[in-house]
Amino acid sequence: MMNVVLVGCGAMSRQWLDAARQIDGLAIVGLVDLDAERAKARAREYDLTSAVIGTSLDAVLDQTRPDAVFDVVVPAARRDVAFSAFAHNCHLLTEKPLADSPENARAIIEAARRAGRVHAVVQNRRYVANVRRIRRFLDSGAIGAATSIHADFFVAPHFGGFREEMAHVLLLDMAIHTFDAARYMAGGEPASVYCQEWEPANSWYRQGSSASAVFDLGGGKVFTYAGSWCADGFRTSWEGSWRIVAERGSLLWDGHDGLKAEVVASGRDGIIDKTQPIEVPLLDPADRVGGHLGIIQDFMRAVETGTEPETHGADNIKSLAMVFGAIESAETGRRVAIAREGL
């Protein structure tokens, strides 16, 4: 049995708790939130009648002595949660982003290393079935190597709360999902980025609700990103809308179930190469999916077996480096180099 304390009982905690109650061998033994009434309400909602409730993570960890901490707090509080978890010899699974600054990201990863604890990030887009299918399809070479990856993200949510007051809100709080998925699907390592942010006249966010970025993913691959959190009408899926261009064909994914590809055929229609549809194979039994559920199960497996989870912090920092590189570029107006090892 893995005993876990979850800290941060806001709206996002429901996704974690919905997944957790499906897993045999996992027990939520504590809930922590600055608002004790919110933590108590979440305990009643999920029938966690024996869970310890508190406003201090240290105090609840002292009382429950769990195996792991699930971190669902706002990014600005992530470093303190991580240090507290590792000081209590706990493994840590954290909501994205890994940290709210490069300095804090490095500090958290170093603290995990010193503590010898498993540290992973809920980069759950990797656990979407079509993301796994695309990666496997590209790896097969069916349309050759990817040369450019293009993602559009246009959703207009009214969250209220901290997001509407954040700086660089789209890049820091959401774009990492898309950036990490691009890095994963195309097998690229970010080398540089140019980015521009802007605030549309109709925006209800303080800063950075809209952005456009061009990444050099190395090996001749370019990734372009266009996104907005205040673009009403013709919304994309939360996974975005994708076009991947390869040496001998292209792939389109609408972020839902619409996934298709074409490969170059023999001959031309005038000056245009002929193409024909090519099937993107279904999931392989080895593909791990399931969103939060899949990633929590992988985290538990890593803790139990002493292996490294796919989204461990020392790798995820490379995706976070794409975020902070884009932010630096937007602030300076210059192309920014991204270190191979991340931040």
TORDRENTI-80123 format. One line per 5 residues: number of its first residue (from 1); for each residue x, y, z of N, C-alpha, C. Coordinates in steps of 0.001 Angstrom, whole numbers. Layout:
BEGIN
NUM	X,Y,Z,X,Y,Z,X,Y,Z ~ ...
***
This chain:
BEGIN
1	847,-1201,0,0,0,0,882,1251,0 ~ 614,2174,-909,1325,3446,-925,432,4508,-292 ~ 918,5090,798,186,6160,1470,642,7510,927 ~ -340,8354,626,-49,9615,-57,-772,10762,639 ~ -75,11897,729,-705,13155,1139,-825,14042,-90
6	-2007,14541,-346,-2231,15465,-1467,-2302,16879,-909 ~ -1506,17779,-1514,-1498,19173,-1080,-1991,20063,-2213 ~ -2970,20911,-1898,-3603,21773,-2901,-4938,21186,-3319 ~ -6021,21660,-2729,-7337,21046,-2935,-8243,21891,-3812 ~ -7652,22654,-4739,-8439,23422,-5697,-9059,22519,-6752
11	-9579,23151,-7804,-10329,22413,-8818,-9509,21290,-9451 ~ -8224,21530,-9684,-7398,20503,-10335,-7276,19232,-9503 ~ -7425,19350,-8200,-7267,18166,-7347,-8291,17083,-7682 ~ -9416,17468,-8265,-10424,16454,-8610,-9873,15450,-9624 ~ -9086,15925,-10606,-8519,14987,-11581,-7601,13982,-10901
16	-6829,14459,-9931,-5917,13564,-9200,-6709,12556,-8373 ~ -7703,13053,-7663,-8458,12170,-6765,-9357,11222,-7548 ~ -9888,11672,-8693,-10651,10763,-9554,-9778,9586,-9994 ~ -8520,9890,-10342,-7602,8826,-10755,-7201,7964,-9563 ~ -6890,8608,-8445,-6370,7874,-7282,-7363,6831,-6777
21	-8652,7156,-6819,-9615,6197,-6258,-9837,4990,-7170 ~ -9258,5012,-8365,-9331,3855,-9257,-8161,2895,-9060 ~ -7206,3266,-8216,-5965,2497,-8096,-5952,1701,-6795 ~ -5920,397,-6923,-5731,-452,-5746,-4301,-251,-5232 ~ -4166,-245,-3947,-2836,-115,-3386,-2398,1312,-3175
26	-3310,2271,-3341,-2993,3678,-3085,-4023,4234,-2106 ~ -3551,4873,-1048,-4457,5450,-53,-4111,6915,180 ~ -5108,7774,62,-4915,9190,403,-5097,9321,1912 ~ -3988,9576,2608,-4038,9612,4079,-4059,11024,4625 ~ -3889,12017,3753,-3923,13393,4221,-4260,14353,3102
31	-4959,15430,3445,-5279,16504,2506,-4849,17824,3140 ~ -4110,18635,2367,-3595,19902,2879,-4024,21026,1949 ~ -4482,22117,2540,-4807,23318,1767,-4755,24505,2712 ~ -4400,25679,2190,-4402,26874,3036,-5789,27155,3576 ~ -6805,26719,2838,-8201,26849,3266,-8666,25489,3799
36	-8698,25355,5120,-9043,24055,5710,-10442,23602,5318 ~ -11362,24561,5170,-12725,24189,4800,-12763,23575,3405 ~ -11916,24064,2508,-11853,23490,1151,-11312,22057,1205 ~ -10302,21833,2041,-9773,20472,2183,-10814,19534,2785 ~ -11557,20032,3775,-12608,19203,4382,-13704,18877,3357
41	-14050,19854,2540,-15077,19616,1521,-14617,18555,527 ~ -13339,18618,149,-12815,17611,-788,-12812,16227,-131 ~ -12492,16172,1152,-12510,14883,1854,-13919,14293,1865 ~ -14934,15140,2100,-16319,14641,2082,-16706,14194,681 ~ -16298,14955,-319,-16653,14640,-1710,-16109,13279,-2130
46	-14924,12918,-1633,-14292,11660,-2053,-14314,10599,-938 ~ -15134,10850,59,-15321,9883,1137,-13996,9499,1789 ~ -13153,10508,2001,-11858,10274,2651,-12008,10577,4146 ~ -12848,9793,4782,-13244,10095,6155,-12096,9959,7151 ~ -11104,9117,6831,-10010,8923,7786,-8784,9778,7452
51	-8849,10554,6374,-7696,11376,5990,-7485,12498,7003 ~ -6202,12766,7306,-5857,13890,8173,-5971,15176,7356 ~ -6640,16172,7911,-6838,17445,7227,-5992,18503,7917 ~ -5332,19364,7123,-4544,20409,7744,-4208,21534,6794 ~ -3688,22620,7373,-3245,23752,6560,-1722,23811,6465
56	-1021,22981,7219,444,22927,7204,893,21577,6647 ~ 1621,21597,5526,2090,20333,4950,3045,19629,5906 ~ 3967,20371,6508,4919,19748,7430,4190,19021,8565 ~ 3178,19671,9129,2466,19063,10256,1741,17792,9832 ~ 1106,17818,8658,381,16626,8195,1359,15507,7845
61	2516,15853,7286,3519,14821,6985,4080,14220,8279 ~ 4301,15065,9281,4768,14539,10568,3763,13550,11162 ~ 2494,13854,10999,1449,13029,11613,1189,11744,10825 ~ 1272,11813,9478,857,10660,8660,2032,9821,8166 ~ 3234,10418,8076,4430,9718,7585,4128,8920,6303
66	3714,9605,5229,3341,8908,3990,4568,8501,3169 ~ 4309,7731,2122,5369,7345,1185,5609,8434,139 ~ 4550,9175,-197,4662,10131,-1302,3752,11326,-1074 ~ 4091,12406,-1783,3275,13626,-1784,2806,13875,-3209 ~ 1530,14194,-3360,984,14661,-4631,841,16177,-4530
71	1559,16891,-5378,1633,18347,-5322,703,18966,-6370 ~ -371,19605,-5899,-1335,20229,-6813,-1481,21711,-6458 ~ -418,22303,-5916,-473,23705,-5497,-198,24621,-6678 ~ -332,25930,-6472,4,26892,-7521,1514,26861,-7741 ~ 1992,27205,-8959,3422,27093,-9253,4317,27841,-8271
76	3875,28989,-7780,4722,29788,-6889,5026,29074,-5572 ~ 4213,28082,-5205,4420,27364,-3940,5131,26026,-4138 ~ 5501,25712,-5368,6006,24368,-5669,7327,24055,-4980 ~ 8224,25028,-4932,9533,24773,-4313,9374,24418,-2837 ~ 8567,25165,-2109,8383,24892,-681,7775,23507,-466
81	6818,23129,-1307,6212,21804,-1186,7254,20723,-1449 ~ 8057,20904,-2487,9069,19902,-2823,10078,19738,-1679 ~ 10566,20851,-1146,11555,20773,-67,10960,20085,1159 ~ 9702,20373,1446,9058,19739,2596,8906,18239,2366 ~ 8487,17858,1155,8301,16433,837,9625,15673,966
86	10684,16210,376,11971,15505,419,12544,15475,1837 ~ 12311,16546,2600,12790,16563,3988,12119,15487,4830 ~ 10915,15073,4407,10196,14007,5115,10384,12657,4424 ~ 11395,12578,3540,11757,11316,2880,10630,10791,1986 ~ 9867,11705,1413,8756,11302,543,9160,11393,-933
91	8610,10498,-1754,8658,10665,-3197,7666,11770,-3571 ~ 7840,12348,-4777,7018,13508,-5135,6545,13421,-6579 ~ 5230,13494,-6752,4627,13648,-8076,3967,15012,-8090 ~ 4369,15850,-9054,3947,17242,-9020,3158,17625,-10265 ~ 2227,18533,-10083,1504,19104,-11212,2485,19907,-12062
96	2180,20108,-13323,3029,20967,-14161,2693,22434,-13894 ~ 3598,23375,-14147,4986,23166,-14517,5815,22734,-13306 ~ 6978,22177,-13603,7864,21675,-12551,8198,22759,-11533 ~ 8328,24001,-12006,8659,25122,-11113,8251,26416,-11786 ~ 8266,27499,-11000,7871,28793,-11548,9049,29626,-12007
101	10267,29103,-11887,11455,29824,-12364,12557,28809,-12636 ~ 13538,29156,-13487,14661,28240,-13714,15409,27915,-12439 ~ 15598,28920,-11575,16349,28692,-10334,15634,27669,-9454 ~ 14322,27810,-9333,13580,26877,-8498,13534,25475,-9117 ~ 13483,25387,-10441,13494,24078,-11094,14791,23338,-10779
106	15905,24040,-10923,17197,23404,-10627,17288,23014,-9154 ~ 16781,23875,-8279,16856,23594,-6836,16017,22356,-6485 ~ 14841,22229,-7083,13978,21083,-6789,14616,19782,-7275 ~ 15173,19810,-8477,15802,18591,-9019,17011,18196,-8175 ~ 17787,19175,-7755,18946,18870,-6919,18493,18317,-5563
111	17415,18876,-5021,16910,18376,-3733,16433,16931,-3859 ~ 15786,16600,-4964,15343,15218,-5200,16541,14289,-5305 ~ 17585,14757,-5994,18795,13925,-6147,19436,13656,-4794 ~ 19565,14705,-3991,20198,14541,-2676,19372,13624,-1777 ~ 18054,13729,-1898,17180,12919,-1039,17068,11481,-1545
116	17418,11259,-2814,17293,9914,-3386,15850,9478,-3546 ~ 14973,10440,-3813,13548,10149,-3961,13122,10266,-5428 ~ 12077,9545,-5803,11516,9656,-7149,10777,10984,-7250 ~ 11054,11707,-8328,10422,13011,-8565,9958,13041,-10014 ~ 8652,13194,-10215,8109,13203,-11577,7055,14287,-11716
121	6787,14649,-12966,5860,15736,-13283,4675,15171,-14055 ~ 3479,15673,-13757,2282,15209,-14464,2229,15866,-15841 ~ 3022,15319,-16731,3016,15753,-18128,2090,14786,-18856 ~ 791,14941,-18569,-160,13880,-18910,-520,13800,-20377 ~ -147,14804,-21192,-443,14689,-22625,296,13510,-23254
126	1434,13128,-22664,2128,11948,-23201,1287,10686,-23035 ~ 318,10737,-22136,-510,9565,-21868,-1853,9649,-22594 ~ -1887,10465,-23658,-3039,10524,-24569,-2789,9517,-25693 ~ -3797,8716,-26031,-3602,7612,-26973,-3044,8084,-28312 ~ -3582,9151,-28870,-3117,9567,-30192,-1703,10144,-30167
131	-1282,10692,-29034,112,11143,-28917,1043,9937,-28990 ~ 675,8863,-28307,1491,7640,-28381,1495,7073,-29807 ~ 322,7084,-30466,245,6541,-31840,1123,7361,-32796 ~ 1100,8685,-32637,1902,9531,-33532,3387,9255,-33338 ~ 3827,9167,-32091,5246,8898,-31835,5661,7565,-32476
136	4829,6538,-32293,5165,5220,-32839,5156,5248,-34371 ~ 4179,5978,-34951,4087,6082,-36413,5317,6791,-36982 ~ 5728,7892,-36391,6911,8611,-36874,8166,7765,-36710 ~ 8267,7061,-35587,9431,6201,-35371,9521,5092,-36414 ~ 8370,4694,-36984,8373,3609,-37983,9009,4039,-39293
141	9103,5358,-39523,9665,5844,-40775,8707,5787,-41945 ~ 7429,5569,-41698,6450,5391,-42782,6363,6607,-43691 ~ 6579,7809,-43173,6572,9011,-43997,7916,9741,-43888 ~ 8928,9031,-43439,10249,9634,-43288,10364,10414,-41995 ~ 11490,11050,-41837,11742,11812,-40605,10948,13114,-40610
146	10453,13502,-39442,9742,14776,-39324,10692,15939,-39601 ~ 10204,16922,-40353,11006,18124,-40626,10403,19368,-39983 ~ 9085,19367,-39791,8470,20492,-39081,7215,20025,-38364 ~ 6987,20606,-37205,5838,20287,-36356,5124,21608,-36076 ~ 3816,21630,-36320,3050,22869,-36168,1852,22610,-35257
151	1712,23422,-34226,611,23242,-33284,-126,24558,-33077 ~ -1464,24486,-33148,-2321,25630,-32830,-3127,25302,-31577 ~ -3204,26280,-30675,-3978,26099,-29444,-4825,27345,-29221 ~ -6127,27218,-29421,-7016,28377,-29265,-8237,27980,-28451 ~ -8189,28299,-27174,-9249,27998,-26218,-9435,29269,-25374
156	-10667,29558,-24942,-10919,30827,-24242,-11602,30589,-22893 ~ -10894,30017,-21936,-11516,29722,-20634,-11517,30927,-19685 ~ -12567,31035,-18910,-12630,32035,-17833,-12401,31297,-16513 ~ -11134,31097,-16149,-10803,30347,-14945,-11169,31107,-13677 ~ -10949,32429,-13718,-10941,33172,-12473,-9701,32795,-11681
161	-9484,33402,-10538,-8385,32997,-9660,-7015,33403,-10162 ~ -5992,32643,-9721,-4599,33056,-9902,-4168,33166,-11354 ~ -4742,32347,-12227,-4285,32367,-13617,-4518,33730,-14268 ~ -5610,34353,-13956,-5920,35623,-14604,-5032,36758,-14116 ~ -4236,36487,-13057,-3304,37489,-12541,-1850,37148,-12843
166	-1601,35966,-13434,-229,35523,-13688,427,36314,-14816 ~ 1745,36446,-14746,2522,36918,-15892,2827,35720,-16791 ~ 2880,35945,-18090,3200,34891,-19065,2267,33686,-18888 ~ 988,33944,-18701,83,32886,-18260,-15,31729,-19254 ~ -93,32017,-20541,-239,30920,-21507,1036,30080,-21569
171	2193,30742,-21651,3454,30010,-21763,3745,29213,-20496 ~ 3547,29848,-19348,3979,29223,-18100,3004,28171,-17604 ~ 1705,28394,-17804,735,27488,-17186,182,26447,-18147 ~ 242,26685,-19452,-412,25764,-20374,487,25256,-21494 ~ 1301,26156,-22069,2026,25785,-23288,2987,24637,-23069
176	3411,24407,-21820,4355,23313,-21601,3763,21971,-22032 ~ 2431,21811,-21944,1818,20578,-22438,2132,20388,-23921 ~ 1915,21440,-24691,2134,21366,-26137,3621,21238,-26455 ~ 4458,22003,-25746,5899,21943,-25989,6431,20533,-25694 ~ 6011,19974,-24566,6494,18640,-24205,5989,17594,-25195
181	4734,17731,-25645,4205,16774,-26622,4976,16853,-27931 ~ 5320,18070,-28369,6093,18220,-29609,7463,17562,-29464 ~ 8113,17828,-28339,9442,17233,-28097,9354,15717,-28079 ~ 8287,15208,-27469,8123,13752,-27377,7784,13133,-28742 ~ 6781,13680,-29426,6324,13050,-30675,7406,13080,-31751
186	8109,14207,-31863,9102,14341,-32933,10485,13879,-32511 ~ 10661,13550,-31246,11971,13097,-30781,13030,14175,-30896 ~ 12632,15435,-30673,13575,16535,-30842,14134,17037,-29522 ~ 15248,17727,-29601,15858,18376,-28443,15962,19862,-28749 ~ 15290,20710,-27988,15239,22140,-28311,16620,22790,-28274
191	16897,23615,-29306,18189,24303,-29380,18031,25815,-29264 ~ 16906,26368,-29758,16704,27812,-29674,15241,28139,-29906 ~ 14846,29384,-29577,13453,29803,-29740,13397,31306,-29982 ~ 12450,31701,-30823,12056,33102,-30927,10572,33159,-30608 ~ 10151,34070,-29746,8756,34116,-29312,8261,35548,-29177
196	6993,35742,-29483,6334,37023,-29250,5045,36778,-28482 ~ 4840,37556,-27413,3592,37523,-26653,2820,38803,-26916 ~ 1500,38732,-26780,706,39946,-26825,-586,39758,-26036 ~ -1220,40919,-25765,-2460,40904,-24999,-3574,41521,-25843 ~ -4466,40698,-26400,-5552,41244,-27232,-6440,42204,-26433
201	-7098,43112,-27131,-7917,44137,-26476,-9036,43525,-25642 ~ -9515,42352,-26046,-10646,41727,-25334,-10188,40808,-24194 ~ -8866,40730,-23935,-8361,39747,-22970,-8818,40048,-21552 ~ -9095,38988,-20794,-9418,39121,-19379,-8258,38639,-18503 ~ -7097,38440,-19128,-5885,38061,-18390,-4987,39285,-18217
206	-4143,39239,-17165,-3257,40373,-16920,-2165,40479,-17951 ~ -1548,39321,-18306,-403,39390,-19225,-104,38026,-19833 ~ 138,38019,-21134,659,36835,-21803,-380,35803,-22173 ~ -1587,36233,-22504,-2624,35254,-22865,-2449,34717,-24276 ~ -1635,35390,-25105,-1465,34982,-26505,15,34974,-26852
211	430,33985,-27624,1857,33879,-27946,2053,33102,-29241 ~ 3155,33422,-29901,3568,32686,-31099,5065,32434,-30971 ~ 5491,31199,-31219,6900,30856,-31014,7391,29927,-32113 ~ 8680,30054,-32443,9341,29163,-33399,10552,28561,-32713 ~ 10562,27230,-32582,11662,26509,-31951,12489,25775,-33001
216	13794,25764,-32809,14693,24854,-33514,14814,23613,-32640 ~ 14286,22478,-33130,14331,21238,-32339,15545,20383,-32666 ~ 16493,20934,-33426,17695,20183,-33758,17438,19163,-34854 ~ 18490,18717,-35489,18370,17687,-36521,17528,18120,-37707 ~ 17458,19424,-37969,16690,19916,-39112,15208,20040,-38846
221	14786,19899,-37605,13353,19987,-37268,13021,21357,-36672 ~ 11892,21923,-37124,11388,23190,-36586,10001,22954,-36007 ~ 9733,23575,-34858,8413,23475,-34215,7833,24875,-34100 ~ 6642,25072,-34670,5968,26365,-34539,4741,26204,-33653 ~ 4527,27205,-32799,3408,27185,-31843,2660,28500,-31941
226	1351,28424,-32052,504,29621,-31988,-609,29325,-31000 ~ -796,30219,-30019,-1801,29925,-29009,-2437,31156,-28423 ~ -3650,30982,-27908,-4336,32068,-27212,-5337,31492,-26224 ~ -5455,32173,-25067,-6438,31802,-24068,-7602,32801,-24030 ~ -7710,33609,-25081,-8869,34524,-25129,-9372,34637,-26564
231	-9299,33549,-27322,-9749,33524,-28712,-11101,32814,-28776 ~ -12172,33575,-28664,-13511,32982,-28735,-13810,32533,-30160 ~ -14469,31378,-30270,-14869,30879,-31582,-13869,29904,-32177 ~ -14402,28848,-32805,-13590,27827,-33479,-12472,27305,-32578 ~ -12831,26980,-31352,-11823,26527,-30400,-11196,25218,-30852
236	-9917,25072,-30536,-9238,23793,-30742,-9494,22908,-29524 ~ -9021,21698,-29569,-9099,20843,-28382,-8044,21324,-27382 ~ -8130,20840,-26138,-7105,21167,-25147,-5760,20580,-25560 ~ -5748,19586,-26416,-4491,19006,-26900,-3926,19793,-28079 ~ -4718,20741,-28634,-4266,21522,-29775,-4571,20834,-31092
241	-4286,21535,-32177,-4472,21017,-33531,-3099,20941,-34184 ~ -2770,19807,-34789,-1390,19541,-35196,-1264,19211,-36682 ~ -183,19671,-37289,279,19222,-38604,1757,18877,-38466 ~ 2120,17673,-38835,3522,17259,-38818,3932,16941,-40246 ~ 4929,17662,-40737,5437,17480,-42097,6716,16649,-42024
246	6755,15601,-42845,7933,14719,-42854,8517,14652,-44258 ~ 9582,13880,-44401,10301,13848,-45682,9454,13301,-46818 ~ 8524,12371,-46526,7736,11747,-47593,6234,11789,-47301 ~ 5795,12787,-46598,4369,12882,-46338,4068,13767,-45146 ~ 2799,13782,-44745,2366,14630,-43636,1324,13903,-42807
251	1143,14411,-41575,162,13861,-40644,-645,15016,-40066 ~ -1951,14810,-39946,-2825,15791,-39317,-3517,15152,-38125 ~ -3586,15926,-37016,-4347,15482,-35840,-5112,16677,-35306 ~ -6428,16511,-35155,-7250,17631,-34691,-7282,17741,-33166 ~ -6545,16893,-32493,-6531,16917,-31030,-7646,16087,-30413
256	-8550,15600,-31249,-9624,14709,-30791,-9348,13328,-31407 ~ -10334,12805,-32158,-10167,11483,-32771,-9696,11551,-34214 ~ -9659,12754,-34788,-9292,12907,-36194,-7790,12839,-36411 ~ -7313,11673,-36780,-5878,11459,-37000,-5700,10777,-38351 ~ -4971,11408,-39262,-4791,10832,-40599,-3441,11257,-41157
261	-2975,10477,-42164,-1671,10762,-42753,-1716,10455,-44241 ~ -862,11123,-44982,-682,10858,-46404,804,10676,-46674 ~ 1102,9765,-47637,2480,9497,-48012,2627,9759,-49511 ~ 3793,10162,-49921,4041,10443,-51336,3920,9150,-52144 ~ 3186,9242,-53291,3046,8105,-54209,3860,8400,-55473
266	3861,7474,-56395,4621,7697,-57630,3871,8657,-58548 ~ 4607,9464,-59292,3997,10348,-60270,3594,11692,-59697 ~ 3150,12580,-60602,2724,13913,-60202,1417,14284,-60886 ~ 664,15162,-60220,-460,15839,-60851,39,17227,-61216 ~ 452,17406,-62461,1053,18681,-62849,2358,18881,-62117
271	2433,19908,-61308,3685,20190,-60591,3653,19685,-59148 ~ 2564,18985,-58763,2403,18541,-57377,2595,17031,-57288 ~ 3438,16594,-56343,3611,15152,-56124,2283,14512,-55733 ~ 2026,13326,-56299,835,12585,-55874,1045,12031,-54470 ~ -32,11968,-53713,12,11356,-52382,-1155,10394,-52225
276	-1059,9553,-51246,-2139,8608,-50950,-2245,8434,-49441 ~ -3458,8101,-48959,-3611,7895,-47510,-2756,6727,-47032 ~ -2286,6845,-45806,-1557,5753,-45163,-2077,5628,-43733 ~ -2324,4415,-43333,-2925,4177,-42023,-1940,4478,-40897 ~ -2435,5161,-39870,-1670,5315,-38624,-2104,4170,-37719
281	-1232,3229,-37421,-1638,2043,-36649,-2273,2392,-35309 ~ -3125,1483,-34843,-3751,1640,-33537,-2704,1503,-32437 ~ -3132,1739,-31215,-2208,1624,-30083,-1571,247,-30019 ~ -322,237,-29633,358,-1016,-29324,44,-1364,-27860 ~ -69,-2657,-27542,-347,-3012,-26138,667,-2444,-25150
286	1865,-2155,-25635,2900,-1624,-24732,2747,-128,-24485 ~ 1886,540,-25262,1732,1988,-25103,997,2304,-23805 ~ 1553,3194,-23011,938,3572,-21740,77,4819,-21932 ~ -1178,4730,-21554,-2129,5823,-21736,-2893,6026,-20423 ~ -3924,6896,-20491,-4800,7037,-19333,-4715,8367,-18611
291	-4006,9360,-19169,-3947,10672,-18534,-3397,10596,-17110 ~ -4083,11271,-16178,-3614,11270,-14789,-3519,9852,-14228 ~ -4479,9021,-14573,-4454,7650,-14064,-3181,6928,-14516 ~ -2866,7030,-15792,-1683,6351,-16320,-399,6874,-15703 ~ -318,8174,-15524,938,8737,-15025,1114,8432,-13534
296	3,8402,-12778,124,8030,-11353,538,6563,-11230 ~ -13,5712,-12077,371,4300,-12047,1849,4137,-12403 ~ 2327,4901,-13381,3748,4832,-13728,4623,5313,-12579 ~ 4175,6370,-11909,4920,6896,-10754,5016,5839,-9664 ~ 3895,5185,-9373,3893,4154,-8339,4815,2999,-8729
301	4778,2620,-10008,5636,1526,-10479,7112,1889,-10312 ~ 7443,3146,-10603,8831,3596,-10455,9276,3538,-8996 ~ 8387,3959,-8092,8715,3904,-6667,8909,2461,-6217 ~ 8024,1582,-6667,8059,183,-6225,9262,-572,-6782 ~ 9679,-214,-8013,10733,-988,-8679,12091,-293,-8655
306	12109,975,-8220,13369,1706,-8215,13808,2151,-9592 ~ 12870,2170,-10548,13188,2618,-11905,12858,4102,-12047 ~ 13184,4660,-13207,12963,6077,-13443,11673,6274,-14230 ~ 10733,7091,-13753,9510,7327,-14515,9792,8142,-15772 ~ 8919,7997,-16767,9146,8677,-18053,9251,10194,-17901
311	8447,10772,-17015,8416,12237,-16894,9193,12705,-15665 ~ 10300,12027,-15374,11092,12430,-14207,11629,13856,-14394 ~ 11842,14518,-13276,12162,15931,-13315,13389,16275,-14140 ~ 14441,15438,-14070,15679,15753,-14775,15501,15738,-16284 ~ 14473,15048,-16784,14156,15120,-18213,13140,16219,-18488
316	12155,16336,-17622,11106,17331,-17851,11641,18751,-17850 ~ 12793,18961,-17226,13359,20303,-17205,13702,20779,-18615 ~ 13892,19831,-19548,14152,20222,-20939,12907,20848,-21574 ~ 11729,20327,-21224,10498,20949,-21714,10272,22293,-21027 ~ 10594,22343,-19722,10452,23607,-19009,11403,24658,-19576
321	12573,24208,-20043,13524,25143,-20648,12936,25787,-21895 ~ 12082,25058,-22611,11408,25645,-23774,10501,26791,-23323 ~ 9826,26610,-22192,8937,27649,-21671,9730,28893,-21292 ~ 10783,28706,-20488,11527,29873,-20024,12352,30503,-21152 ~ 12766,29703,-22135,13417,30276,-23311,12446,31157,-24078
326	11206,30689,-24233,10193,31475,-24936,9881,32762,-24184 ~ 9799,32666,-22851,9523,33866,-22053,10664,34881,-22196 ~ 11919,34394,-22117,13058,35309,-22262,13058,35961,-23634 ~ 12732,35185,-24659,12680,35746,-26010,11583,36805,-26111 ~ 10426,36532,-25533,9322,37497,-25586,9692,38788,-24853
331	10444,38646,-23761,10803,39842,-22978,11910,40647,-23642 ~ 12833,39978,-24347,13988,40677,-24913,13841,40986,-26390 ~ 12919,40276,-27059,12769,40467,-28496,13861,39797,-29303 ~ 14633,38884,-28653,15742,38220,-29346,15539,36703,-29380 ~ 16184,36055,-30356,16234,34592,-30345,17071,34144,-29163
336	16619,33099,-28477,17288,32643,-27257,17764,31205,-27440 ~ 19018,30956,-27107,19552,29589,-27158,19049,28798,-25956 ~ 18790,27497,-26172,18331,26616,-25095,19399,25556,-24868 ~ 19889,25465,-23631,20952,24515,-23315,20467,23081,-23522 ~ 21328,22209,-24016,20958,20833,-24320,20457,20081,-23086
341	21045,20388,-21937,20660,19681,-20713,19470,20328,-20029 ~ 18893,21377,-20650,17756,22045,-20037,18169,23397,-19506 ~ 17762,23726,-18289,18015,25062,-17736,19394,25165,-17103
***
